[in-house]
Structure formats: C-alpha cells, structure tokens
C-alpha cells in the first residue's frame, strides 16, 4: 500500500463512472494526459490493464469490477469525513446526487424534487437510478447511490430510514365512469377491470395481498411500470387503478380522475427514505435528505 498513491484510485473511480478518459479528466478537472499517466501507473502497480478500450468506451476488467465497490466505499467515507470540516453551500456546490428510485413512482414524485433542487442549487446535478431492493445496502455503502426512496424493505443497522408520504389506499376512475353512478363497495370494485403498476414482472400489488387475505381476487387487465402511465390509462378507459392517496391527488389534479375509497380497511402504504450511516453527518447528504423530506415528509 505504501507504494500506491491513493489519488490513483480517484482516477480509477472517475474512469469507471464516466466510461472514458476524456470525460473522466473533465470531471476531475485534470488534463487528459495527466489522467492517462495516472492510469498507466496504476496498471503497472496492480499488474492489470484495468480497462480495455472498446471504441470510445473504456470497459473495466474483472479486477476493476472487483475493486470498484471497496474503492468507492473508501472514497465516500473519506469525503464524508472531510466534508464535515466545512458546510455544504448549495449555491456554489457542483455535487452530483444519485437517487435510487424505481420506475413505478419516478414520474409521479421526481419532477417536483428535481425542480426544487435545480432552483436552490443551480450547480448541482441530480439523477435517478433503478435499484434492486436486495442490493440497497451495498449500493449506498459503495457510494453508487446517495439515497434511496422506496417502500418499506428489510434493511441493515447501518441503513437509517425515514418515513415519507403515501397514505391510505384509494382508487381512481375516469371522470363520468359508469361505476360512479352505482353504489360503491367491494363488489363494485371487483366487477371492474384493473391496472397494476409494478417494476416486477409477475408480483402482485399491496392491494392484491389484502384481497387474498379475504379469499378474493380482482381482474388485472394491464400491467405497466409507472403510476403516471397507469393514471393516464385510467383517464382514457374504464379501468381502475389503486394507489396511495397522496399520489392519487397529484395525478388527479392533472388528469381529472375521480378518487374513490379503497373498499377494504388496510394499513397505509408509505414510502421511505434510506441512506448509509457513513453519510449521516455529511452536510451535502443531509441537505438532500432535508429537501426530500420537505416535499414528501409524512404527516404526523
């Protein structure tokens, strides 16, 4: 370890992230020859090419893929320690925030967050990334994601979480839907065709699990990946869509869909904000969490 300049790993991470030396040099504010020289030194020290050129892309070798997780975790922890020595200034920062957000809810909640952050921190970049629930801990620990917004999932002690909005389940139907002229209840709900929004290929929704507990089943005619898509389908068809109340209010205002109560008494379906404990006191990460909570914080 004494033979290795640890700054070389900063270069390794930048090339891995950007995919080519030119973009890596821009992100590091270094010249392209300086980045190429650093890569050559690390190649010699580790006795591995680390990246193989494929057109304009630098494709990581197996050793690089093995190294990148621990390297990112180390760099993130050091950045967190150093960042505590100074405050985060959103007006001057050039930070790039990466948010784990599944396709189902991205179009419903992300536009407001992106607008808020871009208005308050004009130099900050923000991007969303689809995540696997099984790898939330490793993605946060490695710095691949700064925070994750998702339903309640099992998490480790080093992954704090905060409840966000969502609320009780409701059902949306298009304006003038025939069901609005009939007595509303479970039988009317089950008599209709339904839309399910899920990023999973075959899993059932929260509402379907509640129906199964009483031995009933609804007819799902369409599966899609986003709540906004499902809500637009509702507005132009006779299908119904079940979702948390806060989301229904958001899309309902724009599409004119009518909101009905879910015909079963079930616990609220909330979203949660996750981050890694090594970012707990990072001013930048804390600022991001505050912005998310400002928009989507749960009541009560």
Helices and strands as residue ranges (DSSP letters): H 7-18, H 21-28, H 32-46, E 51-54, E 57-60, H 62-83, E 96-101, H 103-120, E 125-129, G 133-135, H 136-141, E 147-150, E 161-163, E 169-173, G 178-181, H 186-190, E 193-197, H 206-213, E 219-224, H 227-235, E 240-244, H 245-255, E 258-261, E 272-274, G 277-279, H 283-296
